[in-house]
Amino acid sequence: MSNEGNKKQFWKRNAAKVPGSIQHVYGAQHPPFDPLLHANLIKAGNRLPPATPGKPKKATTFQEFESITSDAWDVGDDDDELLAMAAKNLNIEVVMETANKVIENHSKQQERQRQDDATELERTEEDTREDVAEDEDEEEEEEEDEDVDDEEDEQVRVEKGDMTSPEVSFASQSSPYADSRLVKSKSEAPIGSPKEAAGEYAGLHRQRSLPHRPPIIPLVARMADQNTSGTPAMTEREASRLDKFKQLLAGPNTELDELRKLSWSGIPRQVRPITWKLLSGYLPANAERRESVLQRKRQEYFGFIQQYYDSRNDENHQDTYRQIHIDIPRMSPDSLVLQPKVTEIFERILFIWAIRHPASGYVQGINDLVTPFFVVYVFEYIEEEVENFDVSSLQEEALRNIEADSFWCMSKLLDGIQDNYTFAQPGIQKKVKALEELVSRIDESVHRHMQQYEVEYLQFAFRWMNNLLMRELPLRCTIRLWDTYQAEPEGFSHFHLYVCAAFLVRWRKEILEEGDFQGLMILLQNLPTMHWGNEEVSVLLAEAYRLKFAFADAPNHYKR
């Protein structure tokens, strides 16, 4: 190195970075300069003390490199050239003075922050002592007024001392911060005893960098999102759709074809109960006959209760009732079905249906099909979210109406898919086979990938057909899905096949990333749909309709 005896080393390529130091940028100098022409800018007295050197890199031949280019700064260990490049436009004295000011200001700021913290802690400790003193004064006054004995006085002092202790005060003040709200400053956060203050303050600083937790989506979300519960301000489009439904339903004879067209894209919560009853065939289109039909069907259902329900413990039916009793607690949402009143209603609905349909009887999976009807018809009488509502608080007449309506609409649904639940469940077997053939045509990569790892469609799609995807989707999505199923001809029996195909292909990327049988099965049985909403279901239905349009009337397209 030139002038090695008279100069101290200024900079090492691999030295640790020092705050305020100059970082050389390739190509920053244009046109390139010759360091030798600016040697007079380099002064030994202005150089920084040497930084701690890192692990040196393999040296390069500077003469060879210089013959190719003259503006490269990374030239091995030639520190004079590096210094000259940094000094071209910046005077070393100015740089050092600026760096020293930055370090000095930073030190002052840290010292000021420590003083503020100490002052704040002293003020808080003093306030706590004052509060305790005031409470003790109040205790003495109360003791004099009440003139109680010494033992009671001691007990009162202990109780009041607990209420005003710093630990309890901290717990009560910290509740507003339990919702993951970011703390802007230490003075905004609750402070406990002085001994704990340092740890609490460090925790608050860590909290500043934490993101907000995502909001918990209710099982049945608000109307603006999934049109199932809650009544926030509607958009103009939602209000217009609601007006169209009301106008159509207000006529003396409802045009069911028009109602289906409107319902395909989702039904507003306010009119969903009557719309489902009309589309399922439970209510007539003629408005004058609806009330009489409702009364007759509800009376007929409770006639079945009187006739059959007492036989649930008979030898012929006790196994059926026992299986129903076991399956209901496994349903979701737990907060709803585990209410004793709801459990009782579900047991009656399922048992009466099984008695009246001996060809299939009760089969696991039928129990899930009651929930959407029950939830929708509960919303005829309440406004709040269903998972937070105590169903037993409804009037007895309302509960009877909800139970009877749920029974008849579920019966109408099962009439169209009863071969899913007869012996050996041939309907499901047929649909799973059709799903396999359909997926092999629309996404051969997914089909071959599952074949490669020996995943049978029956191993995961059986539940999709048996429960109509209710175990794969949140309840809010199931209700939105059933809006379209009610509006679509043979929605539950036929259109559901294309929804399942679109649903499987929707997870194409995740499926192809799995590289073994176990990983594929875990994925397909636990698909991440917990945060799905109206938008995801609408996209799924649109893709299913596209598949139906392409394949439904051309069954040979299934085959190769």
C-alpha positions as CSV (number, residue, x, y, z in Angstrom):
1,M,0.0,0.0,0.0
2,S,1.4,3.5,-0.9
3,N,2.7,5.6,2.0
4,E,2.1,2.7,4.3
5,G,4.5,4.0,6.9
6,N,3.0,7.5,7.2
7,K,-0.7,6.8,6.8
8,K,-3.2,4.9,9.0
9,Q,-5.7,2.5,7.4
10,F,-9.0,4.4,6.8
11,W,-11.4,1.7,5.7
12,K,-11.7,-2.0,5.3
13,R,-14.1,-3.5,2.8
14,N,-15.5,-6.1,5.2
15,A,-15.5,-3.9,8.3
16,A,-18.7,-3.7,10.3
17,K,-20.8,-0.8,9.3
18,V,-20.6,2.3,11.6
19,P,-23.7,4.6,11.8
20,G,-23.0,7.8,9.9
21,S,-20.2,6.3,7.8
22,I,-20.0,6.8,4.0
23,Q,-21.3,3.8,2.0
24,H,-19.8,3.7,-1.5
25,V,-22.2,3.3,-4.4
26,Y,-21.0,1.8,-7.6
27,G,-21.6,4.1,-10.6
28,A,-22.2,7.2,-8.3
29,Q,-19.4,9.2,-9.9
30,H,-19.8,10.2,-13.5
31,P,-17.6,10.8,-15.4
32,P,-15.1,8.7,-13.5
33,F,-12.2,10.5,-11.8
34,D,-8.6,9.6,-11.3
35,P,-7.8,9.3,-7.6
36,L,-4.3,10.5,-8.2
37,L,-5.6,13.9,-9.4
38,H,-7.4,14.4,-6.0
39,A,-4.6,13.2,-3.8
40,N,-4.3,16.7,-2.2
41,L,-7.8,16.2,-0.6
42,I,-6.5,13.3,1.4
43,K,-5.1,14.4,4.7
44,A,-3.8,12.1,7.3
45,G,-5.2,14.1,10.2
46,N,-8.8,13.8,9.0
47,R,-9.0,10.0,8.8
48,L,-11.3,8.0,11.0
49,P,-9.9,5.5,13.5
50,P,-9.7,2.1,11.9
51,A,-12.9,-0.1,12.2
52,T,-12.8,-3.6,13.4
53,P,-11.8,-5.6,10.4
54,G,-13.9,-8.5,9.3
55,K,-12.8,-11.7,7.6
56,P,-10.7,-10.5,4.6
57,K,-11.7,-11.5,1.1
58,K,-9.3,-12.9,-1.4
59,A,-7.3,-10.0,-2.9
60,T,-7.5,-9.1,-6.5
61,T,-4.8,-7.7,-8.8
62,F,-5.6,-4.0,-9.0
63,Q,-3.4,-3.3,-12.0
64,E,-5.3,-5.9,-14.1
65,F,-8.6,-4.5,-13.1
66,E,-7.6,-0.9,-13.6
67,S,-6.7,-1.6,-17.2
68,I,-10.3,-2.6,-17.9
69,T,-12.2,0.1,-16.0
70,S,-11.3,3.2,-13.9
71,D,-14.6,3.8,-12.0
72,A,-14.8,0.6,-9.9
73,W,-14.4,1.3,-6.2
74,D,-14.0,-2.3,-5.0
75,V,-10.3,-2.7,-5.8
76,G,-9.0,-4.9,-3.0
77,D,-7.1,-3.3,-0.2
78,D,-6.0,-0.1,-1.8
79,D,-7.5,2.3,0.8
80,D,-6.1,5.5,-0.8
81,E,-8.3,5.1,-3.8
82,L,-11.4,4.4,-1.7
83,L,-10.7,7.5,0.4
84,A,-10.3,9.6,-2.7
85,M,-13.6,8.5,-4.2
86,A,-15.4,9.4,-0.9
87,A,-13.6,12.8,-0.7
88,K,-14.4,13.9,-4.3
89,N,-17.5,15.9,-3.4
90,L,-17.4,15.7,0.4
91,N,-14.9,17.2,2.7
92,I,-13.7,14.8,5.4
93,E,-13.9,17.4,8.2
94,V,-17.6,18.1,7.3
95,V,-18.4,14.4,7.2
96,M,-16.8,13.8,10.6
97,E,-18.5,16.8,12.2
98,T,-21.9,15.7,10.9
99,A,-21.4,12.2,12.1
100,N,-20.3,13.4,15.6
101,K,-23.4,15.6,15.7
102,V,-25.7,12.7,14.8
103,I,-24.1,10.5,17.5
104,E,-24.3,13.3,20.1
105,N,-28.0,14.1,19.3
106,H,-28.8,10.4,19.5
107,S,-27.1,10.1,23.0
108,K,-29.0,13.2,24.2
109,Q,-32.3,11.8,23.0
110,Q,-31.7,8.5,24.8
111,E,-30.8,10.3,28.0
112,R,-33.9,12.5,27.7
113,Q,-36.0,9.4,27.2
114,R,-34.6,7.8,30.3
115,Q,-35.2,10.9,32.4
116,D,-38.8,11.1,31.1
117,D,-39.3,7.4,32.0
118,A,-38.0,8.0,35.5
119,T,-40.2,11.0,36.0
120,E,-43.3,9.2,34.8
121,L,-42.6,6.3,37.1
122,E,-42.1,8.6,40.1
123,R,-45.4,10.5,39.2
124,T,-47.3,7.2,39.0
125,E,-45.8,5.9,42.2
126,E,-46.8,9.2,44.0
127,D,-50.3,9.0,42.5
128,T,-50.7,5.4,43.8
129,R,-49.6,6.4,47.3
130,E,-52.0,9.3,47.3
131,D,-54.9,7.0,46.2
132,V,-54.0,4.5,49.0
133,A,-53.8,7.4,51.5
134,E,-57.2,8.7,50.5
135,D,-58.8,5.3,50.7
136,E,-57.3,4.8,54.2
137,D,-58.8,8.1,55.3
138,E,-62.2,7.0,54.0
139,E,-61.8,3.7,55.9
140,E,-61.2,5.6,59.1
141,E,-64.3,7.8,58.6
142,E,-66.4,4.7,57.9
143,E,-65.1,2.9,60.9
144,E,-66.0,5.9,63.2
145,D,-69.5,6.2,61.7
146,E,-70.3,2.5,61.8
147,D,-68.8,1.9,65.2
148,V,-68.1,-1.8,64.4
149,D,-65.9,-4.0,66.5
150,D,-62.1,-4.4,65.9
151,E,-62.3,-7.6,63.9
152,E,-64.8,-6.2,61.4
153,D,-62.7,-3.1,61.1
154,E,-59.7,-5.2,60.2
155,Q,-61.7,-7.1,57.6
156,V,-62.9,-3.9,56.0
157,R,-59.4,-2.6,55.8
158,V,-58.2,-5.8,54.2
159,E,-61.0,-5.7,51.6
160,K,-60.4,-2.1,50.8
161,G,-56.7,-2.6,50.7
162,D,-57.1,-5.3,48.1
163,M,-59.4,-3.1,46.0
164,T,-56.8,-0.3,45.9
165,S,-53.7,-2.3,45.6
166,P,-51.5,-1.5,42.6
167,E,-51.8,-5.0,41.2
168,V,-55.6,-4.9,41.1
169,S,-55.5,-1.3,39.8
170,F,-53.3,-2.5,37.0
171,A,-55.6,-5.4,36.1
172,S,-58.6,-3.2,36.0
173,Q,-56.9,-0.5,33.9
174,S,-55.4,-3.0,31.5
175,S,-58.7,-4.3,30.2
176,P,-59.0,-1.7,27.4
177,Y,-55.7,-3.0,26.1
178,A,-56.7,-6.6,26.0
179,D,-58.0,-6.3,22.4
180,S,-54.5,-6.1,20.8
181,R,-54.7,-2.3,20.3
182,L,-51.3,-0.9,19.5
183,V,-50.0,1.3,22.4
184,K,-48.8,4.7,21.1
185,S,-46.7,5.6,24.2
186,K,-45.9,4.4,27.6
187,S,-48.0,7.0,29.3
188,E,-51.1,5.6,27.4
189,A,-50.5,2.1,28.9
190,P,-51.5,1.0,32.4
191,I,-48.7,0.9,34.9
192,G,-48.4,-1.4,38.0
193,S,-46.0,-1.3,40.8
194,P,-42.6,0.4,40.3
195,K,-40.8,-3.0,40.4
196,E,-42.9,-4.2,37.5
197,A,-42.8,-1.0,35.5
198,A,-39.6,-1.8,33.6
199,G,-40.9,-5.2,32.4
200,E,-44.3,-3.8,31.4
201,Y,-42.7,-0.9,29.6
202,A,-40.5,-3.3,27.5
203,G,-43.5,-5.3,26.7
204,L,-45.4,-2.2,25.5
205,H,-42.5,-1.3,23.1
206,R,-42.6,-4.8,21.7
207,Q,-46.4,-4.4,21.2
208,R,-45.8,-1.4,18.9
209,S,-44.5,-3.7,16.1
210,L,-47.3,-6.2,16.4
211,P,-50.0,-6.2,13.6
212,H,-53.7,-6.0,14.5
213,R,-55.3,-9.4,14.9
214,P,-57.8,-10.2,12.2
215,P,-61.4,-9.7,13.3
216,I,-63.3,-12.9,14.2
217,I,-65.9,-13.6,11.6
218,P,-69.2,-14.7,13.2
219,L,-70.6,-18.1,12.2
220,V,-73.4,-16.3,10.5
221,A,-71.9,-13.0,9.3
222,R,-73.5,-9.6,8.8
223,M,-75.8,-8.9,5.9
224,A,-73.4,-6.6,4.1
225,D,-71.0,-9.5,3.8
226,Q,-73.0,-12.7,3.6
227,N,-76.6,-11.6,3.8
228,T,-77.4,-13.7,6.8
229,S,-77.5,-11.7,10.0
230,G,-77.1,-8.2,11.4
231,T,-78.4,-5.0,9.7
232,P,-75.6,-2.6,8.9
233,A,-76.3,0.1,6.3
234,M,-77.0,-1.5,3.0
235,T,-75.4,-0.4,-0.2
236,E,-77.5,1.0,-3.0
237,R,-77.3,-2.2,-4.9
238,E,-78.4,-4.3,-1.9
239,A,-81.3,-1.9,-1.2
240,S,-82.4,-2.1,-4.9
241,R,-82.3,-6.0,-4.8
242,L,-84.3,-6.0,-1.6
243,D,-87.0,-3.8,-3.2
244,K,-87.2,-6.1,-6.1
245,F,-87.8,-9.1,-3.8
246,K,-90.4,-7.3,-1.8
247,Q,-92.3,-6.2,-5.0
248,L,-92.3,-9.7,-6.4
249,L,-93.4,-11.2,-3.1
250,A,-96.1,-8.7,-2.5
251,G,-98.1,-9.7,-5.6
252,P,-101.2,-11.9,-5.3
253,N,-99.4,-14.7,-7.2
254,T,-95.6,-14.9,-6.9
255,E,-93.9,-15.6,-10.2
256,L,-91.6,-18.4,-9.1
257,D,-89.4,-18.3,-12.2
258,E,-88.7,-14.6,-11.6
259,L,-88.1,-15.4,-7.9
260,R,-85.5,-18.1,-8.9
261,K,-83.7,-15.7,-11.2
262,L,-83.4,-13.1,-8.4
263,S,-82.5,-15.7,-5.8
264,W,-79.6,-17.2,-7.8
265,S,-77.2,-14.4,-6.8
266,G,-78.2,-14.5,-3.1
267,I,-81.3,-13.6,-1.1
268,P,-81.5,-10.7,1.4
269,R,-81.8,-11.8,5.0
270,Q,-85.1,-10.0,5.5
271,V,-86.9,-12.0,2.8
272,R,-85.0,-15.3,2.9
273,P,-87.4,-17.2,5.1
274,I,-90.5,-16.8,2.9
275,T,-88.3,-17.1,-0.2
276,W,-86.9,-20.5,0.9
277,K,-90.4,-21.7,1.8
278,L,-91.7,-20.7,-1.7
279,L,-88.8,-22.1,-3.7
280,S,-88.8,-25.4,-1.8
281,G,-92.5,-25.9,-2.5
282,Y,-93.6,-25.7,1.1
283,L,-95.7,-22.6,0.5
284,P,-98.0,-22.0,-2.6
285,A,-97.4,-19.2,-4.9
286,N,-100.9,-17.8,-4.2
287,A,-100.6,-15.3,-1.3
288,E,-104.2,-15.9,-0.1
289,R,-103.6,-19.6,0.5
290,R,-100.3,-19.3,2.4
291,E,-101.6,-18.7,5.9
292,S,-104.0,-21.6,5.7
293,V,-101.3,-23.9,4.4
294,L,-98.9,-22.9,7.1
295,Q,-101.5,-23.6,9.8
296,R,-102.4,-27.0,8.3
297,K,-98.8,-28.2,7.9
298,R,-97.8,-27.1,11.3
299,Q,-100.7,-28.9,12.9
300,E,-99.9,-32.0,10.8
301,Y,-96.3,-32.0,12.1
302,F,-97.3,-31.8,15.7
303,G,-99.8,-34.5,15.1
304,F,-96.9,-36.7,14.0
305,I,-95.2,-35.8,17.3
306,Q,-98.1,-37.0,19.3
307,Q,-98.5,-40.1,17.3
308,Y,-94.8,-41.3,17.0
309,Y,-92.5,-39.5,19.4
310,D,-93.4,-41.6,22.4
311,S,-92.2,-44.7,20.6
312,R,-88.6,-43.5,20.5
313,N,-87.7,-45.8,23.4
314,D,-89.5,-48.9,21.9
315,E,-87.3,-51.8,20.9
316,N,-87.9,-51.1,17.2
317,H,-86.8,-47.4,17.3
318,Q,-84.5,-47.1,20.3
319,D,-81.4,-47.6,18.1
320,T,-82.5,-44.8,15.8
321,Y,-83.2,-42.4,18.6
322,R,-79.9,-43.3,20.3
323,Q,-77.9,-42.6,17.1
324,I,-79.7,-39.2,16.7
325,H,-79.0,-38.4,20.3
326,I,-75.3,-39.1,19.8
327,D,-74.9,-37.2,16.5
328,I,-76.5,-33.9,17.5
329,P,-73.7,-32.7,19.8
330,R,-71.3,-33.3,17.0
331,M,-73.0,-30.7,14.8
332,S,-72.0,-27.1,14.5
333,P,-72.3,-24.3,15.6
334,D,-71.8,-25.7,19.1
335,S,-73.2,-22.5,20.7
336,L,-76.5,-23.2,19.0
337,V,-77.0,-27.0,18.9
338,L,-75.8,-27.6,22.4
339,Q,-78.6,-25.4,23.8
340,P,-81.1,-27.9,25.5
341,K,-84.1,-26.4,23.7
342,V,-82.4,-26.7,20.3
343,T,-81.2,-30.3,21.0
344,E,-84.8,-31.2,21.9
345,I,-86.2,-29.7,18.7
346,F,-83.6,-31.4,16.5
347,E,-84.2,-34.8,18.1
348,R,-87.9,-34.5,17.3
349,I,-87.4,-33.4,13.7
350,L,-84.9,-36.2,12.9
351,F,-86.8,-38.9,14.7
352,I,-90.1,-38.1,13.0
353,W,-88.5,-37.9,9.6
354,A,-86.8,-41.3,10.1
355,I,-90.1,-42.9,11.2
356,R,-91.9,-41.6,8.2
357,H,-89.2,-42.7,5.7
358,P,-88.5,-46.4,6.5
359,A,-86.8,-47.0,3.2
360,S,-83.8,-45.1,4.4
361,G,-84.4,-44.4,8.0
362,Y,-82.0,-42.1,9.8
363,V,-78.4,-41.9,8.4
364,Q,-75.5,-39.9,9.7
365,G,-75.3,-36.7,7.7
366,I,-79.0,-36.0,7.6
367,N,-78.7,-34.3,10.9
368,D,-76.5,-31.5,9.4
369,L,-79.2,-30.7,6.9
370,V,-81.6,-29.3,9.6
371,T,-79.3,-26.5,10.7
372,P,-79.5,-24.1,7.8
373,F,-83.3,-24.2,7.8
374,F,-83.5,-23.8,11.5
375,V,-81.1,-20.8,11.5
376,V,-82.9,-19.0,8.6
377,Y,-86.3,-19.4,10.2
378,V,-85.1,-18.2,13.6
379,F,-84.2,-14.9,11.8
380,E,-87.9,-14.3,11.3
381,Y,-88.1,-13.5,15.0
382,I,-84.6,-12.0,15.9
383,E,-82.1,-9.5,14.7
384,E,-78.9,-10.4,16.5
385,E,-76.4,-13.0,15.6
386,V,-77.6,-16.5,16.1
387,E,-74.5,-17.9,17.9
388,N,-75.1,-15.4,20.7
389,F,-78.8,-15.9,21.0
390,D,-80.6,-17.9,23.6
391,V,-83.3,-19.7,21.6
392,S,-85.3,-20.6,24.7
393,S,-86.1,-16.9,25.1
394,L,-88.4,-17.0,22.1
395,Q,-92.1,-17.5,22.7
396,E,-93.4,-21.0,22.6
397,E,-95.5,-20.4,19.5
398,A,-92.5,-19.0,17.6
399,L,-90.5,-22.1,18.5
400,R,-93.2,-24.4,17.3
401,N,-93.5,-22.6,14.0
402,I,-89.7,-22.7,13.5
403,E,-89.6,-26.5,14.3
404,A,-92.5,-27.4,11.9
405,D,-91.2,-25.2,9.1
406,S,-87.7,-26.7,9.4
407,F,-89.1,-30.2,9.3
408,W,-91.2,-29.7,6.2
409,C,-88.5,-27.9,4.2
410,M,-85.9,-30.5,5.2
411,S,-88.3,-33.2,4.0
412,K,-88.7,-31.4,0.7
413,L,-84.9,-31.3,0.2
414,L,-84.4,-35.0,1.1
415,D,-87.2,-36.1,-1.2
416,G,-84.9,-35.1,-4.1
417,I,-81.8,-36.9,-2.8
418,Q,-83.2,-39.8,-0.8
419,D,-81.1,-42.3,-2.8
420,N,-78.1,-40.8,-1.0
421,Y,-79.3,-42.4,2.2
422,T,-80.9,-45.7,1.2
423,F,-79.1,-49.0,1.6
424,A,-75.5,-48.8,0.4
425,Q,-76.1,-45.1,-0.5
426,P,-76.1,-45.6,-4.3
427,G,-76.7,-42.0,-5.0
428,I,-73.5,-40.9,-3.3
429,Q,-71.5,-43.7,-5.0
430,K,-72.8,-42.6,-8.4
431,K,-72.0,-38.9,-7.8
432,V,-68.5,-39.5,-6.5
433,K,-67.8,-41.5,-9.7
434,A,-69.2,-38.7,-11.8
435,L,-67.0,-36.2,-9.9
436,E,-63.9,-38.3,-10.6
437,E,-64.7,-38.4,-14.3
438,L,-65.5,-34.7,-14.5
439,V,-62.2,-33.7,-12.7
440,S,-60.2,-35.9,-15.0
441,R,-61.6,-33.8,-17.9
442,I,-61.4,-30.3,-16.5
443,D,-58.0,-30.6,-14.7
444,E,-55.9,-33.6,-15.7
445,S,-53.0,-32.5,-13.6
446,V,-54.9,-32.7,-10.3
447,H,-56.5,-36.0,-11.3
448,R,-53.1,-37.6,-12.2
449,H,-51.5,-36.2,-9.0
450,M,-54.1,-37.9,-6.8
451,Q,-53.8,-41.1,-8.8
452,Q,-50.0,-41.0,-8.4
453,Y,-50.4,-41.0,-4.6
454,E,-53.3,-43.5,-4.6
455,V,-55.9,-41.0,-3.2
456,E,-59.4,-42.3,-4.0
457,Y,-62.2,-39.8,-4.5
458,L,-64.5,-41.7,-2.3
459,Q,-62.1,-41.1,0.7
460,F,-62.8,-37.4,0.7
461,A,-65.7,-36.7,-1.6
462,F,-68.1,-39.0,0.2
463,R,-68.5,-36.5,2.9
464,W,-69.0,-33.7,0.4
465,M,-72.0,-35.5,-1.1
466,N,-73.3,-36.9,2.2
467,N,-73.3,-33.5,4.0
468,L,-73.7,-31.2,1.0
469,L,-70.3,-29.5,1.8
470,M,-71.6,-28.4,5.2
471,R,-68.5,-29.8,6.9
472,E,-66.2,-28.0,4.5
473,L,-67.7,-24.5,4.6
474,P,-68.8,-22.1,7.4
475,L,-72.5,-21.9,8.1
476,R,-72.7,-18.4,6.6
477,C,-71.3,-19.8,3.3
478,T,-73.7,-22.9,3.4
479,I,-76.7,-20.6,3.7
480,R,-75.5,-18.5,0.7
481,L,-74.8,-21.7,-1.2
482,W,-78.3,-22.9,-0.5
483,D,-79.8,-19.7,-1.9
484,T,-78.6,-20.8,-5.3
485,Y,-79.4,-24.5,-4.7
486,Q,-83.0,-23.5,-4.0
487,A,-83.1,-21.3,-7.2
488,E,-81.3,-23.9,-9.4
489,P,-83.4,-26.7,-10.9
490,E,-82.3,-29.9,-9.1
491,G,-79.8,-27.8,-7.2
492,F,-79.2,-30.3,-4.4
493,S,-79.3,-33.4,-6.5
494,H,-77.5,-32.3,-9.7
495,F,-75.9,-28.9,-9.5
496,H,-74.1,-29.9,-6.3
497,L,-71.9,-32.2,-8.4
498,Y,-70.5,-29.2,-10.4
499,V,-70.0,-27.2,-7.2
500,C,-67.9,-30.0,-5.8
501,A,-65.8,-30.2,-9.0
502,A,-65.2,-26.4,-8.9
503,F,-64.5,-26.7,-5.2
504,L,-61.8,-29.3,-5.7
505,V,-60.1,-27.5,-8.6
506,R,-60.2,-24.3,-6.5
507,W,-57.4,-25.9,-4.4
508,R,-55.3,-27.0,-7.3
509,K,-52.1,-25.2,-6.2
510,E,-52.3,-26.6,-2.7
511,I,-53.0,-30.2,-4.0
512,L,-50.1,-30.2,-6.4
513,E,-47.7,-29.0,-3.7
514,E,-48.5,-32.1,-1.5
515,G,-46.1,-34.9,-2.1
516,D,-47.6,-37.9,-0.3
517,F,-50.9,-39.6,0.5
518,Q,-51.0,-38.4,4.1
519,G,-50.5,-34.8,3.2
520,L,-53.2,-34.9,0.5
521,M,-55.7,-36.5,2.8
522,I,-55.1,-34.0,5.6
523,L,-55.5,-31.1,3.1
524,L,-58.7,-32.4,1.5
525,Q,-60.3,-33.1,4.9
526,N,-59.3,-29.8,6.4
527,L,-59.5,-27.2,3.6
528,P,-58.9,-23.6,4.8
529,T,-62.3,-22.0,4.3
530,M,-62.9,-20.6,7.8
531,H,-62.7,-17.0,6.5
532,W,-64.6,-17.5,3.3
533,G,-67.5,-15.2,2.7
534,N,-70.0,-14.1,0.1
535,E,-67.4,-13.3,-2.6
536,E,-65.7,-16.7,-2.5
537,V,-69.0,-18.5,-2.7
538,S,-70.1,-16.4,-5.6
539,V,-66.9,-17.2,-7.5
540,L,-67.4,-20.9,-6.7
541,L,-71.0,-20.9,-8.0
542,A,-70.0,-19.1,-11.2
543,E,-67.4,-21.7,-12.0
544,A,-69.8,-24.5,-11.2
545,Y,-72.4,-23.0,-13.5
546,R,-69.7,-22.8,-16.3
547,L,-68.9,-26.5,-15.8
548,K,-72.6,-27.4,-15.8
549,F,-73.1,-25.4,-19.0
550,A,-70.3,-27.3,-20.7
551,F,-70.9,-30.8,-19.4
552,A,-74.5,-31.2,-18.2
553,D,-76.1,-31.7,-21.6
554,A,-73.1,-33.6,-23.0
555,P,-72.5,-36.6,-20.7
556,N,-70.0,-38.1,-23.3
557,H,-67.7,-35.2,-22.4
558,Y,-67.0,-37.0,-19.2
559,K,-65.4,-39.9,-21.1
560,R,-62.3,-39.9,-23.1
